[in-house]
Amino acid sequence: MKLSTLRTAASYVLFLAAPAGASQTVAFTLSPVEIQADNRFRLKLFLNAPSNSAPAGLQWIFRLPPGLDIVGIEAGKAVKEAGKTLVCSGPKCIVYGMNRTTISNGPIAVLKIKVDPSLAGGERSSNLKYEAHHRARTRRPEVQIGDPVAVSLDGKAIPVAPGIDLN
């Protein structure tokens, strides 16, 4: 999809009108890695917002280190249930809809990533970092969520907290 289409959709989200409180912070979080065959893995992006600050539209960018390539991004359950549409142009995504529904907490996107085969062997640790969480060591990609934006039904910005990884 063209970037101009993303901008048009974002503008439409911002001009939908109806009062909604937007005083509390929402957060994006990434799930643990789901390793798949052929040097591929999946991550889910979750929305966590107080009920009085549920957004009507979202925007973000996935930031990946060299050697990791996006092979697909699908709408998550929360987006589908809200009757919204997820559109991505490369790593930049927007969630919008022509309705007056807010997006509930839950998965908003499923990111499918392929690891460059030359990095899948011993060099893999340069792209997949290991972090200690409680006594277990979990392999996690260095995928980050950048430039997050959330808007209320009346087009007001809702503060977005820095994302964290889920266990």
C-alpha positions, 0 to 999 in steps of 0.5 A: 500500500502506498504511503499516501494511502496511509496518510489519508487513512491516518487523517481520516482516523484523526477526524472521526468525532465523538467524545472519549476520555484520553487522559491515561497511557496505553502501552504496546508490548511484544510477545515471546518469540514463537520459533518456526521452521526455515529460520522464521519466527513470529511475534505478537504485538499487544495493546494494553490500555485502560478502558477509559483510554481505549484507542480508535486508531493506532500507528507504529513502526517495527524496527529490526536489526540487519539480517531480519526481514519482515515476511508478513504482518497480519491483523490481530484479534483485537483489531479484527473484533473492533472492525478495524483495518491494519495496513502496513507499508514495510515496517510502518503500520496503521490501524484505522476504521470507518466506525465508532468502535475502540480497540480492546486490549489484546493482540493487534498485529502478528509479525512474521520474520525471517532470519537471513540464512547466513546469520542463522548459525553461530553468528545468530547471537548478534541478531538475537539477544539473550536476556535473563528473566526470572531464572530462565534464559529466553531468546528474543529478537531485537525487534523494537516498536518505534514512533507509537501513536494512539488516537481517541474517537475524537481524534485526540492523541493518547499518550503511549508508554514505551513497550516492554517484552512479555514473558 
